[in-house]
């Protein structure tokens, strides 16, 4: 069976807009046309993709799975089309993502010295979705920390990084030279399970205002020095691995060469 990319795009729009009316307006097509296309897609797949109510359209389990697959397919197609257009113009471009606190500048300098024909852009990787830009085509290579979902990615270990405790300067533990994990028992810890924050700036603002403490990589702490915050080593916290990552299906020459050069440079720094 051949999947129609247009139907997949229509399907994604319905999921993302939560209904046919809004999706049709976004797609600039009539709503009955959109409904017929989605019905045809359901018939082709032999699966019901949406639960329809009078108030909202929700994807079924099959629909949710198709949405994840459609996002990946769309990102792959967009990436391929962009590369075709760049090749036609004689352009080569590489987007390198990086997690907060991790540096890629020296690796980029060495890469561009060897490959001046490749333009390099950088992209900060969002705290809450570190691997997402590698999946949706926003970045081709990333320098990031575990844990993250490495399904469909090839990864290259670089080194390890310790974590430290970040506390308000007025905290009862702030005067100690170091802490253990047991010292933090009972403390409100600002992490993804307890309280998801949209940015590091938000997390540090909450810590400074006495809303909790956080365990953060030492390089992040060094990048966000504030007088109202104290950073202390946590002697028994296991280190976290840092690595390079790229989509497993991207075997282009710029990506391969950057991985090779960046691995050597970043391991020297680790």
Secondary structure, DSSP 8 states (H G I E B T S, - for coil): ----HHHHHHHHHHHHHTSHHHHHHHHTS-HHHHHHHHHHHHHHHTS--EEE-SS-EEE-HHHHHHHHHHHHHHHHHHHHHHHHHHHHTT-EEEEEEE-TT---HHHHHHHHHH-TTEEEEEEE--TT-TTHHHHHTS-SEEEEESSS--TTEEEEEEEEE-EEEEEETTSTTTTSSEE-GGGGTTS-B-STTT---SSHHHHHHHHHTTS-BEEEEHHHHHHS--TTEEEEEETT---EEEEEEEETT---HHHHHHHHHHHHHHHHH-
